[in-house]
């Protein structure tokens, strides 16, 4: 039964990847100049060649690590989470969608498109948000979603 849920989770992850890529396309079309919404929120196009907070890692290594992460996410979920629970599916899809969105950028653009800017935080994108939310939910709900042997 648990194996039947993985394709559903993958489809949600792919949908989130497409949403992320659509938002990045929109940013590329519209934010050649920063757009200040408020004094602390704006849209600002940036090219991120590194990982979190633009920490630089050689691109081939970064792509290999990213591919390993995309493979490890469903394997980890299958082995360690109760995939009968919708929250497990949602968390896995969020992390998978975020990882795939940024992996696509790294492979096809050579950098990650970032465009969401808060004055108190580094510029990020939807894939980054999906990853952070998914990891936060994983930590918050782990006791309720872990697979019981």
Phi and psi in radians as a Rosetta constraint file:
Dihedral C 1 N 2 CA 2 C 2 CIRCULARHARMONIC -1.094 0.35
Dihedral N 2 CA 2 C 2 N 3 CIRCULARHARMONIC -0.639 0.35
Dihedral C 2 N 3 CA 3 C 3 CIRCULARHARMONIC -1.126 0.35
Dihedral N 3 CA 3 C 3 N 4 CIRCULARHARMONIC -0.520 0.35
Dihedral C 3 N 4 CA 4 C 4 CIRCULARHARMONIC -1.174 0.35
Dihedral N 4 CA 4 C 4 N 5 CIRCULARHARMONIC -0.430 0.35
Dihedral C 4 N 5 CA 5 C 5 CIRCULARHARMONIC -1.392 0.35
Dihedral N 5 CA 5 C 5 N 6 CIRCULARHARMONIC -0.402 0.35
Dihedral C 5 N 6 CA 6 C 6 CIRCULARHARMONIC -1.101 0.35
Dihedral N 6 CA 6 C 6 N 7 CIRCULARHARMONIC -0.743 0.35
Dihedral C 6 N 7 CA 7 C 7 CIRCULARHARMONIC -1.072 0.35
Dihedral N 7 CA 7 C 7 N 8 CIRCULARHARMONIC -0.660 0.35
Dihedral C 7 N 8 CA 8 C 8 CIRCULARHARMONIC -1.077 0.35
Dihedral N 8 CA 8 C 8 N 9 CIRCULARHARMONIC -0.763 0.35
Dihedral C 8 N 9 CA 9 C 9 CIRCULARHARMONIC -1.116 0.35
Dihedral N 9 CA 9 C 9 N 10 CIRCULARHARMONIC -0.726 0.35
Dihedral C 9 N 10 CA 10 C 10 CIRCULARHARMONIC -1.076 0.35
Dihedral N 10 CA 10 C 10 N 11 CIRCULARHARMONIC -0.708 0.35
Dihedral C 10 N 11 CA 11 C 11 CIRCULARHARMONIC -1.130 0.35
Dihedral N 11 CA 11 C 11 N 12 CIRCULARHARMONIC -0.704 0.35
Dihedral C 11 N 12 CA 12 C 12 CIRCULARHARMONIC -1.132 0.35
Dihedral N 12 CA 12 C 12 N 13 CIRCULARHARMONIC -0.732 0.35
Dihedral C 12 N 13 CA 13 C 13 CIRCULARHARMONIC -1.052 0.35
Dihedral N 13 CA 13 C 13 N 14 CIRCULARHARMONIC -0.724 0.35
Dihedral C 13 N 14 CA 14 C 14 CIRCULARHARMONIC -1.161 0.35
Dihedral N 14 CA 14 C 14 N 15 CIRCULARHARMONIC -0.703 0.35
Dihedral C 14 N 15 CA 15 C 15 CIRCULARHARMONIC -1.035 0.35
Dihedral N 15 CA 15 C 15 N 16 CIRCULARHARMONIC -0.767 0.35
Dihedral C 15 N 16 CA 16 C 16 CIRCULARHARMONIC -1.133 0.35
Dihedral N 16 CA 16 C 16 N 17 CIRCULARHARMONIC -0.638 0.35
Dihedral C 16 N 17 CA 17 C 17 CIRCULARHARMONIC -1.076 0.35
Dihedral N 17 CA 17 C 17 N 18 CIRCULARHARMONIC -0.794 0.35
Dihedral C 17 N 18 CA 18 C 18 CIRCULARHARMONIC -1.114 0.35
Dihedral N 18 CA 18 C 18 N 19 CIRCULARHARMONIC -0.697 0.35
Dihedral C 18 N 19 CA 19 C 19 CIRCULARHARMONIC -1.068 0.35
Dihedral N 19 CA 19 C 19 N 20 CIRCULARHARMONIC -0.763 0.35
Dihedral C 19 N 20 CA 20 C 20 CIRCULARHARMONIC -1.072 0.35
Dihedral N 20 CA 20 C 20 N 21 CIRCULARHARMONIC -0.814 0.35
Dihedral C 20 N 21 CA 21 C 21 CIRCULARHARMONIC -1.153 0.35
Dihedral N 21 CA 21 C 21 N 22 CIRCULARHARMONIC -0.646 0.35
Dihedral C 21 N 22 CA 22 C 22 CIRCULARHARMONIC -1.102 0.35
Dihedral N 22 CA 22 C 22 N 23 CIRCULARHARMONIC -0.745 0.35
Dihedral C 22 N 23 CA 23 C 23 CIRCULARHARMONIC -1.142 0.35
Dihedral N 23 CA 23 C 23 N 24 CIRCULARHARMONIC -0.627 0.35
Dihedral C 23 N 24 CA 24 C 24 CIRCULARHARMONIC -1.228 0.35
Dihedral N 24 CA 24 C 24 N 25 CIRCULARHARMONIC -0.675 0.35
Dihedral C 24 N 25 CA 25 C 25 CIRCULARHARMONIC -1.055 0.35
Dihedral N 25 CA 25 C 25 N 26 CIRCULARHARMONIC -0.772 0.35
Dihedral C 25 N 26 CA 26 C 26 CIRCULARHARMONIC -1.049 0.35
Dihedral N 26 CA 26 C 26 N 27 CIRCULARHARMONIC -0.756 0.35
Dihedral C 26 N 27 CA 27 C 27 CIRCULARHARMONIC -1.100 0.35
Dihedral N 27 CA 27 C 27 N 28 CIRCULARHARMONIC -0.758 0.35
Dihedral C 27 N 28 CA 28 C 28 CIRCULARHARMONIC -1.077 0.35
Dihedral N 28 CA 28 C 28 N 29 CIRCULARHARMONIC -0.570 0.35
Dihedral C 28 N 29 CA 29 C 29 CIRCULARHARMONIC -1.389 0.35
Dihedral N 29 CA 29 C 29 N 30 CIRCULARHARMONIC -0.500 0.35
Dihedral C 29 N 30 CA 30 C 30 CIRCULARHARMONIC -2.033 0.35
Dihedral N 30 CA 30 C 30 N 31 CIRCULARHARMONIC -0.239 0.35
Dihedral C 30 N 31 CA 31 C 31 CIRCULARHARMONIC -2.086 0.35
Dihedral N 31 CA 31 C 31 N 32 CIRCULARHARMONIC 0.872 0.35
Dihedral C 31 N 32 CA 32 C 32 CIRCULARHARMONIC -1.156 0.35
Dihedral N 32 CA 32 C 32 N 33 CIRCULARHARMONIC -0.482 0.35
Dihedral C 32 N 33 CA 33 C 33 CIRCULARHARMONIC -2.085 0.35
Dihedral N 33 CA 33 C 33 N 34 CIRCULARHARMONIC 2.515 0.35
Dihedral C 33 N 34 CA 34 C 34 CIRCULARHARMONIC -1.035 0.35
Dihedral N 34 CA 34 C 34 N 35 CIRCULARHARMONIC 2.526 0.35
Dihedral C 34 N 35 CA 35 C 35 CIRCULARHARMONIC -2.032 0.35
Dihedral N 35 CA 35 C 35 N 36 CIRCULARHARMONIC 1.830 0.35
Dihedral C 35 N 36 CA 36 C 36 CIRCULARHARMONIC -1.434 0.35
Dihedral N 36 CA 36 C 36 N 37 CIRCULARHARMONIC 2.076 0.35
Dihedral C 36 N 37 CA 37 C 37 CIRCULARHARMONIC -1.538 0.35
Dihedral N 37 CA 37 C 37 N 38 CIRCULARHARMONIC -0.847 0.35
Dihedral C 37 N 38 CA 38 C 38 CIRCULARHARMONIC -2.390 0.35
Dihedral N 38 CA 38 C 38 N 39 CIRCULARHARMONIC -3.094 0.35
Dihedral C 38 N 39 CA 39 C 39 CIRCULARHARMONIC -1.205 0.35
Dihedral N 39 CA 39 C 39 N 40 CIRCULARHARMONIC -0.322 0.35
Dihedral C 39 N 40 CA 40 C 40 CIRCULARHARMONIC -2.060 0.35
Dihedral N 40 CA 40 C 40 N 41 CIRCULARHARMONIC -0.033 0.35
Dihedral C 40 N 41 CA 41 C 41 CIRCULARHARMONIC -2.311 0.35
Dihedral N 41 CA 41 C 41 N 42 CIRCULARHARMONIC 2.336 0.35
Dihedral C 41 N 42 CA 42 C 42 CIRCULARHARMONIC -2.682 0.35
Dihedral N 42 CA 42 C 42 N 43 CIRCULARHARMONIC 2.943 0.35
Dihedral C 42 N 43 CA 43 C 43 CIRCULARHARMONIC -1.883 0.35
Dihedral N 43 CA 43 C 43 N 44 CIRCULARHARMONIC 2.221 0.35
Dihedral C 43 N 44 CA 44 C 44 CIRCULARHARMONIC -2.555 0.35
Dihedral N 44 CA 44 C 44 N 45 CIRCULARHARMONIC 2.031 0.35
Dihedral C 44 N 45 CA 45 C 45 CIRCULARHARMONIC -1.248 0.35
Dihedral N 45 CA 45 C 45 N 46 CIRCULARHARMONIC 2.252 0.35
Dihedral C 45 N 46 CA 46 C 46 CIRCULARHARMONIC -2.468 0.35
Dihedral N 46 CA 46 C 46 N 47 CIRCULARHARMONIC 2.625 0.35
Dihedral C 46 N 47 CA 47 C 47 CIRCULARHARMONIC -1.790 0.35
Dihedral N 47 CA 47 C 47 N 48 CIRCULARHARMONIC 2.087 0.35
Dihedral C 47 N 48 CA 48 C 48 CIRCULARHARMONIC -1.837 0.35
Dihedral N 48 CA 48 C 48 N 49 CIRCULARHARMONIC 1.963 0.35
Dihedral C 48 N 49 CA 49 C 49 CIRCULARHARMONIC -1.614 0.35
Dihedral N 49 CA 49 C 49 N 50 CIRCULARHARMONIC -0.038 0.35
Dihedral C 49 N 50 CA 50 C 50 CIRCULARHARMONIC -2.016 0.35
Dihedral N 50 CA 50 C 50 N 51 CIRCULARHARMONIC -2.745 0.35
Dihedral C 50 N 51 CA 51 C 51 CIRCULARHARMONIC -1.810 0.35
Dihedral N 51 CA 51 C 51 N 52 CIRCULARHARMONIC -2.639 0.35
Dihedral C 51 N 52 CA 52 C 52 CIRCULARHARMONIC -0.815 0.35
Dihedral N 52 CA 52 C 52 N 53 CIRCULARHARMONIC 2.320 0.35
Dihedral C 52 N 53 CA 53 C 53 CIRCULARHARMONIC 0.978 0.35
Dihedral N 53 CA 53 C 53 N 54 CIRCULARHARMONIC 0.550 0.35
Dihedral C 53 N 54 CA 54 C 54 CIRCULARHARMONIC 1.072 0.35
Dihedral N 54 CA 54 C 54 N 55 CIRCULARHARMONIC 0.504 0.35
Dihedral C 54 N 55 CA 55 C 55 CIRCULARHARMONIC -1.190 0.35
Dihedral N 55 CA 55 C 55 N 56 CIRCULARHARMONIC 2.153 0.35
Dihedral C 55 N 56 CA 56 C 56 CIRCULARHARMONIC -1.439 0.35
Dihedral N 56 CA 56 C 56 N 57 CIRCULARHARMONIC 2.320 0.35
Dihedral C 56 N 57 CA 57 C 57 CIRCULARHARMONIC -2.358 0.35
Dihedral N 57 CA 57 C 57 N 58 CIRCULARHARMONIC 2.486 0.35
Dihedral C 57 N 58 CA 58 C 58 CIRCULARHARMONIC -0.926 0.35
Dihedral N 58 CA 58 C 58 N 59 CIRCULARHARMONIC 2.336 0.35
Dihedral C 58 N 59 CA 59 C 59 CIRCULARHARMONIC -0.968 0.35
Dihedral N 59 CA 59 C 59 N 60 CIRCULARHARMONIC -0.788 0.35
Dihedral C 59 N 60 CA 60 C 60 CIRCULARHARMONIC -1.025 0.35
Dihedral N 60 CA 60 C 60 N 61 CIRCULARHARMONIC -0.734 0.35
Dihedral C 60 N 61 CA 61 C 61 CIRCULARHARMONIC -1.145 0.35
Dihedral N 61 CA 61 C 61 N 62 CIRCULARHARMONIC -0.716 0.35
Dihedral C 61 N 62 CA 62 C 62 CIRCULARHARMONIC -1.086 0.35
Dihedral N 62 CA 62 C 62 N 63 CIRCULARHARMONIC -0.737 0.35
Dihedral C 62 N 63 CA 63 C 63 CIRCULARHARMONIC -1.157 0.35
Dihedral N 63 CA 63 C 63 N 64 CIRCULARHARMONIC -0.743 0.35
Dihedral C 63 N 64 CA 64 C 64 CIRCULARHARMONIC -1.074 0.35
Dihedral N 64 CA 64 C 64 N 65 CIRCULARHARMONIC -0.794 0.35
Dihedral C 64 N 65 CA 65 C 65 CIRCULARHARMONIC -1.092 0.35
Dihedral N 65 CA 65 C 65 N 66 CIRCULARHARMONIC -0.688 0.35
Dihedral C 65 N 66 CA 66 C 66 CIRCULARHARMONIC -1.141 0.35
Dihedral N 66 CA 66 C 66 N 67 CIRCULARHARMONIC -0.759 0.35
Dihedral C 66 N 67 CA 67 C 67 CIRCULARHARMONIC -1.104 0.35
Dihedral N 67 CA 67 C 67 N 68 CIRCULARHARMONIC -0.727 0.35
Dihedral C 67 N 68 CA 68 C 68 CIRCULARHARMONIC -1.059 0.35
Dihedral N 68 CA 68 C 68 N 69 CIRCULARHARMONIC -0.684 0.35
Dihedral C 68 N 69 CA 69 C 69 CIRCULARHARMONIC -1.117 0.35
Dihedral N 69 CA 69 C 69 N 70 CIRCULARHARMONIC -0.768 0.35
Dihedral C 69 N 70 CA 70 C 70 CIRCULARHARMONIC -1.104 0.35
Dihedral N 70 CA 70 C 70 N 71 CIRCULARHARMONIC -0.602 0.35
Dihedral C 70 N 71 CA 71 C 71 CIRCULARHARMONIC -1.316 0.35
Dihedral N 71 CA 71 C 71 N 72 CIRCULARHARMONIC -0.701 0.35
Dihedral C 71 N 72 CA 72 C 72 CIRCULARHARMONIC -1.213 0.35
Dihedral N 72 CA 72 C 72 N 73 CIRCULARHARMONIC -0.526 0.35
Dihedral C 72 N 73 CA 73 C 73 CIRCULARHARMONIC -1.046 0.35
Dihedral N 73 CA 73 C 73 N 74 CIRCULARHARMONIC -0.982 0.35
Dihedral C 73 N 74 CA 74 C 74 CIRCULARHARMONIC -1.167 0.35
Dihedral N 74 CA 74 C 74 N 75 CIRCULARHARMONIC -0.581 0.35
Dihedral C 74 N 75 CA 75 C 75 CIRCULARHARMONIC -1.103 0.35
Dihedral N 75 CA 75 C 75 N 76 CIRCULARHARMONIC -0.821 0.35
Dihedral C 75 N 76 CA 76 C 76 CIRCULARHARMONIC -1.055 0.35
Dihedral N 76 CA 76 C 76 N 77 CIRCULARHARMONIC -0.803 0.35
Dihedral C 76 N 77 CA 77 C 77 CIRCULARHARMONIC -1.053 0.35
Dihedral N 77 CA 77 C 77 N 78 CIRCULARHARMONIC -0.814 0.35
Dihedral C 77 N 78 CA 78 C 78 CIRCULARHARMONIC -1.054 0.35
Dihedral N 78 CA 78 C 78 N 79 CIRCULARHARMONIC -0.721 0.35
Dihedral C 78 N 79 CA 79 C 79 CIRCULARHARMONIC -1.422 0.35
Dihedral N 79 CA 79 C 79 N 80 CIRCULARHARMONIC -0.509 0.35
Dihedral C 79 N 80 CA 80 C 80 CIRCULARHARMONIC -2.074 0.35
Dihedral N 80 CA 80 C 80 N 81 CIRCULARHARMONIC -0.262 0.35
Dihedral C 80 N 81 CA 81 C 81 CIRCULARHARMONIC -1.978 0.35
Dihedral N 81 CA 81 C 81 N 82 CIRCULARHARMONIC 2.643 0.35
Dihedral C 81 N 82 CA 82 C 82 CIRCULARHARMONIC -1.414 0.35
Dihedral N 82 CA 82 C 82 N 83 CIRCULARHARMONIC 1.689 0.35
Dihedral C 82 N 83 CA 83 C 83 CIRCULARHARMONIC -1.346 0.35
Dihedral N 83 CA 83 C 83 N 84 CIRCULARHARMONIC 0.065 0.35
Dihedral C 83 N 84 CA 84 C 84 CIRCULARHARMONIC -1.377 0.35
Dihedral N 84 CA 84 C 84 N 85 CIRCULARHARMONIC -0.287 0.35
Dihedral C 84 N 85 CA 85 C 85 CIRCULARHARMONIC -1.598 0.35
Dihedral N 85 CA 85 C 85 N 86 CIRCULARHARMONIC 2.283 0.35
Dihedral C 85 N 86 CA 86 C 86 CIRCULARHARMONIC -1.053 0.35
Dihedral N 86 CA 86 C 86 N 87 CIRCULARHARMONIC -0.588 0.35
Dihedral C 86 N 87 CA 87 C 87 CIRCULARHARMONIC -1.136 0.35
Dihedral N 87 CA 87 C 87 N 88 CIRCULARHARMONIC -0.596 0.35
Dihedral C 87 N 88 CA 88 C 88 CIRCULARHARMONIC -1.122 0.35
Dihedral N 88 CA 88 C 88 N 89 CIRCULARHARMONIC -0.760 0.35
Dihedral C 88 N 89 CA 89 C 89 CIRCULARHARMONIC -1.075 0.35
Dihedral N 89 CA 89 C 89 N 90 CIRCULARHARMONIC -0.801 0.35
Dihedral C 89 N 90 CA 90 C 90 CIRCULARHARMONIC -1.126 0.35
Dihedral N 90 CA 90 C 90 N 91 CIRCULARHARMONIC -0.789 0.35
Dihedral C 90 N 91 CA 91 C 91 CIRCULARHARMONIC -1.082 0.35
Dihedral N 91 CA 91 C 91 N 92 CIRCULARHARMONIC -0.811 0.35
Dihedral C 91 N 92 CA 92 C 92 CIRCULARHARMONIC -1.077 0.35
Dihedral N 92 CA 92 C 92 N 93 CIRCULARHARMONIC -0.754 0.35
Dihedral C 92 N 93 CA 93 C 93 CIRCULARHARMONIC -1.119 0.35
Dihedral N 93 CA 93 C 93 N 94 CIRCULARHARMONIC -0.707 0.35
Dihedral C 93 N 94 CA 94 C 94 CIRCULARHARMONIC -1.055 0.35
Dihedral N 94 CA 94 C 94 N 95 CIRCULARHARMONIC -0.862 0.35
Dihedral C 94 N 95 CA 95 C 95 CIRCULARHARMONIC -1.171 0.35
Dihedral N 95 CA 95 C 95 N 96 CIRCULARHARMONIC -0.747 0.35
Dihedral C 95 N 96 CA 96 C 96 CIRCULARHARMONIC -1.110 0.35
Dihedral N 96 CA 96 C 96 N 97 CIRCULARHARMONIC -0.799 0.35
Dihedral C 96 N 97 CA 97 C 97 CIRCULARHARMONIC -1.066 0.35
Dihedral N 97 CA 97 C 97 N 98 CIRCULARHARMONIC -0.735 0.35
Dihedral C 97 N 98 CA 98 C 98 CIRCULARHARMONIC -1.140 0.35
Dihedral N 98 CA 98 C 98 N 99 CIRCULARHARMONIC -0.759 0.35
Dihedral C 98 N 99 CA 99 C 99 CIRCULARHARMONIC -1.131 0.35
Dihedral N 99 CA 99 C 99 N 100 CIRCULARHARMONIC -0.747 0.35
Dihedral C 99 N 100 CA 100 C 100 CIRCULARHARMONIC -1.152 0.35
Dihedral N 100 CA 100 C 100 N 101 CIRCULARHARMONIC -0.676 0.35
Dihedral C 100 N 101 CA 101 C 101 CIRCULARHARMONIC -1.060 0.35
Dihedral N 101 CA 101 C 101 N 102 CIRCULARHARMONIC -0.806 0.35
Dihedral C 101 N 102 CA 102 C 102 CIRCULARHARMONIC -1.317 0.35
Dihedral N 102 CA 102 C 102 N 103 CIRCULARHARMONIC -0.542 0.35
Dihedral C 102 N 103 CA 103 C 103 CIRCULARHARMONIC -1.112 0.35
Dihedral N 103 CA 103 C 103 N 104 CIRCULARHARMONIC -0.744 0.35
Dihedral C 103 N 104 CA 104 C 104 CIRCULARHARMONIC -0.969 0.35
Dihedral N 104 CA 104 C 104 N 105 CIRCULARHARMONIC -0.826 0.35
Dihedral C 104 N 105 CA 105 C 105 CIRCULARHARMONIC -1.024 0.35
Dihedral N 105 CA 105 C 105 N 106 CIRCULARHARMONIC -0.823 0.35
Dihedral C 105 N 106 CA 106 C 106 CIRCULARHARMONIC -1.090 0.35
Dihedral N 106 CA 106 C 106 N 107 CIRCULARHARMONIC -0.711 0.35
Dihedral C 106 N 107 CA 107 C 107 CIRCULARHARMONIC -1.292 0.35
Dihedral N 107 CA 107 C 107 N 108 CIRCULARHARMONIC -0.797 0.35
Dihedral C 107 N 108 CA 108 C 108 CIRCULARHARMONIC -1.681 0.35
Dihedral N 108 CA 108 C 108 N 109 CIRCULARHARMONIC -0.316 0.35
Dihedral C 108 N 109 CA 109 C 109 CIRCULARHARMONIC -1.989 0.35
Dihedral N 109 CA 109 C 109 N 110 CIRCULARHARMONIC -0.450 0.35
Dihedral C 109 N 110 CA 110 C 110 CIRCULARHARMONIC 1.514 0.35
Dihedral N 110 CA 110 C 110 N 111 CIRCULARHARMONIC 0.050 0.35
Dihedral C 110 N 111 CA 111 C 111 CIRCULARHARMONIC -2.809 0.35
Dihedral N 111 CA 111 C 111 N 112 CIRCULARHARMONIC 2.929 0.35
Dihedral C 111 N 112 CA 112 C 112 CIRCULARHARMONIC -1.789 0.35
Dihedral N 112 CA 112 C 112 N 113 CIRCULARHARMONIC 2.338 0.35
Dihedral C 112 N 113 CA 113 C 113 CIRCULARHARMONIC -1.413 0.35
Dihedral N 113 CA 113 C 113 N 114 CIRCULARHARMONIC 2.099 0.35
Dihedral C 113 N 114 CA 114 C 114 CIRCULARHARMONIC -2.002 0.35
Dihedral N 114 CA 114 C 114 N 115 CIRCULARHARMONIC 2.531 0.35
Dihedral C 114 N 115 CA 115 C 115 CIRCULARHARMONIC -2.697 0.35
Dihedral N 115 CA 115 C 115 N 116 CIRCULARHARMONIC -0.133 0.35
Dihedral C 115 N 116 CA 116 C 116 CIRCULARHARMONIC -1.678 0.35
Dihedral N 116 CA 116 C 116 N 117 CIRCULARHARMONIC 2.127 0.35
Dihedral C 116 N 117 CA 117 C 117 CIRCULARHARMONIC -2.232 0.35
Dihedral N 117 CA 117 C 117 N 118 CIRCULARHARMONIC 2.174 0.35
Dihedral C 117 N 118 CA 118 C 118 CIRCULARHARMONIC -1.914 0.35
Dihedral N 118 CA 118 C 118 N 119 CIRCULARHARMONIC 2.539 0.35
Dihedral C 118 N 119 CA 119 C 119 CIRCULARHARMONIC -1.079 0.35
Dihedral N 119 CA 119 C 119 N 120 CIRCULARHARMONIC -0.388 0.35
Dihedral C 119 N 120 CA 120 C 120 CIRCULARHARMONIC -1.829 0.35
Dihedral N 120 CA 120 C 120 N 121 CIRCULARHARMONIC 0.156 0.35
Dihedral C 120 N 121 CA 121 C 121 CIRCULARHARMONIC -2.525 0.35
Dihedral N 121 CA 121 C 121 N 122 CIRCULARHARMONIC 2.607 0.35
Dihedral C 121 N 122 CA 122 C 122 CIRCULARHARMONIC -1.073 0.35
Dihedral N 122 CA 122 C 122 N 123 CIRCULARHARMONIC 2.672 0.35
Dihedral C 122 N 123 CA 123 C 123 CIRCULARHARMONIC -1.120 0.35
Dihedral N 123 CA 123 C 123 N 124 CIRCULARHARMONIC 2.442 0.35
Dihedral C 123 N 124 CA 124 C 124 CIRCULARHARMONIC -2.498 0.35
Dihedral N 124 CA 124 C 124 N 125 CIRCULARHARMONIC -3.034 0.35
Dihedral C 124 N 125 CA 125 C 125 CIRCULARHARMONIC -2.395 0.35
Dihedral N 125 CA 125 C 125 N 126 CIRCULARHARMONIC -3.139 0.35
Dihedral C 125 N 126 CA 126 C 126 CIRCULARHARMONIC -1.120 0.35
Dihedral N 126 CA 126 C 126 N 127 CIRCULARHARMONIC -0.668 0.35
Dihedral C 126 N 127 CA 127 C 127 CIRCULARHARMONIC -1.051 0.35
Dihedral N 127 CA 127 C 127 N 128 CIRCULARHARMONIC -0.725 0.35
Dihedral C 127 N 128 CA 128 C 128 CIRCULARHARMONIC -1.080 0.35
Dihedral N 128 CA 128 C 128 N 129 CIRCULARHARMONIC -0.734 0.35
Dihedral C 128 N 129 CA 129 C 129 CIRCULARHARMONIC -1.122 0.35
Dihedral N 129 CA 129 C 129 N 130 CIRCULARHARMONIC -0.752 0.35
Dihedral C 129 N 130 CA 130 C 130 CIRCULARHARMONIC -1.038 0.35
Dihedral N 130 CA 130 C 130 N 131 CIRCULARHARMONIC -0.779 0.35
Dihedral C 130 N 131 CA 131 C 131 CIRCULARHARMONIC -1.063 0.35
Dihedral N 131 CA 131 C 131 N 132 CIRCULARHARMONIC -0.853 0.35
Dihedral C 131 N 132 CA 132 C 132 CIRCULARHARMONIC -1.127 0.35
Dihedral N 132 CA 132 C 132 N 133 CIRCULARHARMONIC -0.762 0.35
Dihedral C 132 N 133 CA 133 C 133 CIRCULARHARMONIC -1.134 0.35
Dihedral N 133 CA 133 C 133 N 134 CIRCULARHARMONIC -0.772 0.35
Dihedral C 133 N 134 CA 134 C 134 CIRCULARHARMONIC -1.064 0.35
Dihedral N 134 CA 134 C 134 N 135 CIRCULARHARMONIC -0.774 0.35
Dihedral C 134 N 135 CA 135 C 135 CIRCULARHARMONIC -1.177 0.35
Dihedral N 135 CA 135 C 135 N 136 CIRCULARHARMONIC -0.718 0.35
Dihedral C 135 N 136 CA 136 C 136 CIRCULARHARMONIC -1.036 0.35
Dihedral N 136 CA 136 C 136 N 137 CIRCULARHARMONIC -0.828 0.35
Dihedral C 136 N 137 CA 137 C 137 CIRCULARHARMONIC -1.122 0.35
Dihedral N 137 CA 137 C 137 N 138 CIRCULARHARMONIC -0.652 0.35
Dihedral C 137 N 138 CA 138 C 138 CIRCULARHARMONIC -1.030 0.35
Dihedral N 138 CA 138 C 138 N 139 CIRCULARHARMONIC -0.836 0.35
Dihedral C 138 N 139 CA 139 C 139 CIRCULARHARMONIC -1.137 0.35
Dihedral N 139 CA 139 C 139 N 140 CIRCULARHARMONIC -0.783 0.35
Dihedral C 139 N 140 CA 140 C 140 CIRCULARHARMONIC -1.138 0.35
Dihedral N 140 CA 140 C 140 N 141 CIRCULARHARMONIC -0.640 0.35
Dihedral C 140 N 141 CA 141 C 141 CIRCULARHARMONIC -1.874 0.35
Dihedral N 141 CA 141 C 141 N 142 CIRCULARHARMONIC 0.100 0.35
Dihedral C 141 N 142 CA 142 C 142 CIRCULARHARMONIC -0.929 0.35
Dihedral N 142 CA 142 C 142 N 143 CIRCULARHARMONIC -0.737 0.35
Dihedral C 142 N 143 CA 143 C 143 CIRCULARHARMONIC -1.056 0.35
Dihedral N 143 CA 143 C 143 N 144 CIRCULARHARMONIC -0.469 0.35
Dihedral C 143 N 144 CA 144 C 144 CIRCULARHARMONIC -1.671 0.35
Dihedral N 144 CA 144 C 144 N 145 CIRCULARHARMONIC -0.303 0.35
Dihedral C 144 N 145 CA 145 C 145 CIRCULARHARMONIC -1.956 0.35
Dihedral N 145 CA 145 C 145 N 146 CIRCULARHARMONIC -0.134 0.35
Dihedral C 145 N 146 CA 146 C 146 CIRCULARHARMONIC -1.163 0.35
Dihedral N 146 CA 146 C 146 N 147 CIRCULARHARMONIC 2.574 0.35
Dihedral C 146 N 147 CA 147 C 147 CIRCULARHARMONIC -1.282 0.35
Dihedral N 147 CA 147 C 147 N 148 CIRCULARHARMONIC 2.271 0.35
Dihedral C 147 N 148 CA 148 C 148 CIRCULARHARMONIC -1.721 0.35
Dihedral N 148 CA 148 C 148 N 149 CIRCULARHARMONIC 2.181 0.35
